[in-house]
Amino acid sequence: MNRTLIALLCLTAVFATRILQHECVHDDIAETFKYDVQDLNLDDDANRRLQGTAPRNIKITYDMSFFNNLNMTDPVNVAFKQNSEKALKVALQYFSDLLTIVPKPAGAMKWNLGPTCGLVTVPDADKTTDKDSDLHLYISYTDEPTKTFLAYAGWCRFLRVLGPSHGTVNFNLGLLRNYQFSNPIVFNDLVQIVTHEITHVLGFSGNDVQYWVNSAKQPHVNPTSVQLIRGLNSTVLQTPNVQAYARQYYGCPNLAGMLFENQGGAGSAGSHWETTVINNEYMNAAISLTQGFFSKFTTSLLRDTGFYSSVNAALEEPTFYGKDAGCTFVTGACDTNKREYCSAGTQKCDYYYYAVSACNPTTFSDVGCNNQQAYSNAKCYEPNGNFQNNPTYIQKLGVGFGQSSRCFISSLSDPTVSINEQGLCYNYTCNSANQVIIQVGSNQVTCSQNNQVVTIPNWRGSLKCPEKLDQFCNYKKVCPNFCSSNGYCDNGVCKCISGFKGADCSQTA
Ligand SMILES: [Zn+2]
């Protein structure tokens, strides 16, 4: 065994770091706050006026005065406040682009409940003055370093048939003070969390299904059912849009609906999508370890709330996990021969080929349904801190990183070393025929068939092409410089918040 090989093996042994996963505590919080739903008694005239009012892009406003309690001589607090507010702004831009809503009738945005919303004391002015807003958020923070949540949210005031009017979002300084927000990928994770939490406020909550309305503004009939699935009692959401999409997506015409998470205790169960049947979704109970997808499952749910005039289908991010996999995929035992699942111990790439990963159970995995879990220091699109980003890997194995790098299962090496098959990061492009051209050092290999095994003349080992090239070429693209923390990423295209412009949102407008 030569010296280089020994060095590689050592590197492989030390790279495995995993981050603390953000787990959402939404249901715990919803249970704690217990706010009442209010009836807005509109007279016929007011009702007619409301019917005739044109929808607008949803206008979500916020109050961060709670943060005035922070000691702003501490730079950590300054960064915490700035990044929390910026993440809110990006998320609110996203929702403004996603949803339209009929503005609530005059006077309906006045606060008329108790002294607080969440941890925030409601200002007197909010009780006497109406707001030009469709949803007003009171933002707070707590300092809870031993908890696993980065943020949580819920509504405080809810108007029957019309939806939430006031809500709260709480950030956990105890964990966020250690976040490196100068890295836009880290900031992007916070945006994803804030977007997830506000989606709960907007109606994505097991407790709120009873308040959703159909097109006749009446509650849905039998919106959920309970089924025993993989040994666990599971709530199935079967409202019209969600049911229709679940049937189409999984290719299961009689499927009752989509599964809510059935594990994780009161904080996570019942108000998230079931991890076993959909991964990397924004509304899974734990944040995606790589790229999250705001899928048509979530937009379908928002449509089924009945609170929004339209939900922008152009922002639905295509997912492929379990797509067309049939009824047994949803309700039967997990088949570890499918790429969605894995056998313990194998180290490969995650389902979407974003990162080097290992097969592990999570809090939310059903029995026998382990997934490939990405390592935090092995995301191919993130060169900084990537364990493969060193001269040995680059020179001997030809790895590459960045926006167009993905994980491929490979044992390719130059003739001086020999390695086991593993997940390696390479840059790639897709051509118009969905062939995948992979850059391995100065060599190019072309995948033109699913699961094809390709080699390089005079190199050792081989590379296994992606299982489905057409899908691989349509996986969500990452954005240039992750939109410089000034926007959200729409399948490789940055959408900048007000004040910023440019392909990566790095210029001030
Ligand atoms: Zn949640």
Residues whose N, C-alpha, C, O or C-beta is under 5 A from the ligand:
A	BS01	ZN	C24 H26 S271
